[in-house]
Structure formats: structure tokens, C-alpha cells
Amino acid sequence: MRVLRVVAVAVLLDTLVQAALAGLFVTGDLDLLAWHAANASVLGALTVAETVAALVVWRRLRAPGWPAAASAALVALVGVQQGLGEARLLAGHMPLGMAVFGCATALACWAFSDRATGAARQAGRPVTDVAE
């Protein structure tokens, strides 16, 4: 569970970094577009790690399956987001960025919720030992 929490927070923070880089680029700092593009790859890797952690928590703890499914959907969303950004299709890129942020927030909130830790307790495992 600890690994899922760490990765979920990392995804959420990196999503915030992406939004900040985009905002600074839009205000005129053109060099930050390269940083924004490079960080998109980091976010993609983090979402894959989050999906793996969510799958482990789902299978080992018999936790709900929706976080694993949402994490997998987030991987796809980030991939589409990268494609839209590279194609400079901002009409889709910007709203999808908000959806990515919302999904990352929901997953991070769930990872720290009583429902997530309750699944660990029901499985008879310490909350900190799962998915490490």
C-alpha cells in the first residue's frame, strides 16, 4: 500500500508540475515547452508504475478493482495527451489535461482513504507491507 501511495502522490505532483510548465510556457517562456514535453515522458512512466502498484494492491488485498482500472485509463489518457500536445491540438490537449489532473487526484485520495486501508486490514496484512 505504501508504494501505491508514494507513486500516486508522485503522479499527482508531476501532473501539477506539467500544468505549471504549461502555464509558464503560455505566458511567454518558450524554453519551457521542451521541459513540458520531456516531463510528459516522466508522467507516462509514473502512471505505468501506478498501474502496476494498483494491480498488486487489487490482487493481493482484494481491494476494489476500479483504482487499477482508473490507473490503466490514466496511462491511456497521458498517451493521448502526449499525442495531442505534439500535434499542437490545444483544443483537446488542455481539457484532457484537466481530466488527467482529476483522475490523478481521485487515485491519490483513494490511496489514503479508509477504504484503501480497510482492504489491507481485511486481508490481514499491515497497511505498510503491501506492494513493497
Beta strands, then each sheet from edge to edge (+ up, - down):
end
